[in-house]
């Protein structure tokens, strides 16, 4: 079997490019020979595991295995050396200071010119860093949603006050119709109508509150199969809060048979809400302002288009 050495990589065509790619990779890259001795220990590995390259090169890869995972990691390495081309697992490897680092590990066999396994390529991605980055993005997105709702707080209060006031008036009307000792059939029917209208207004207020709660809820990004048209309708309902007095109309042209899409609903709604609110602000003072929102599908994608009749940008 051909022996794999660090000089072997240096002699390869384009070795300078290979070295540059390994050096610039955000993921840690380790190459060992068939005896599991480390030949290449990338700069990202130095940052991830705390060892300088000179401390790691020449040592057995097991130096990075936690003591309680020696047999498990050894079995994975043995599997690759026995002929399996690659594997991908979440595991824990050891830092120089003794702490354990959660990583997403990709393991690939390195074959010689005779197709014999001459070594192993390990790629390690820091799961903890990914999680922190995702949490930061989620925090920023949440802050942005809270800021948007804060700017709309007066309009939201007004929007909720309307149905709640209507509920109060309908209930009082029903009480008046039923206050007689012997209400007539007409009064009873009028009371029923008032109670039904009160129920409708209660549902309207509840819908607004549900949309707001879902939108501002602090949550991790998650994707699910969603009806994009319903996502658009909810975003429109939020985006138009407090605009009932304006002369702005919204026209929806939504493809009826659009398939359910795997999306993060709140992220999409956040983008739509920003565009709708921007359109409303742009058309302040414009007579017969109109926002047109359409959805269409093409191949595996959905396209949402938002147009408004505002003044647009100046030529300069």
Secondary structure, 3 states (H helix, E strand, C coil): CCCCCHHHHHCCCCHHHHHHHHHHCCCEEEEEECCCEEEEECHHHHHHHCCCHHHHCCCEHHHHECHHHHHHHHHHHHHHHCCCCEEEEEEEEECCCCCEEEEEEEEEEEECCCCCEEEEEEEEEEHHHHHHHHHHHHHHHHHHHHHHHHHCHHHHHHHHHHHHHHHHHHHHHHHHHHCCCCCCHHHHHHHHHHHHHHHHHHHHHHHHHHHHHHHHCCCCCCCEEECHHHHHHHHHHHHCCCCCCCCEEEEEEECCCCCCEEECHHHHHHHHHHHHHHHHHHCCCCCCEEEEEEEEEECCEEEEEEEECCCCCCCC
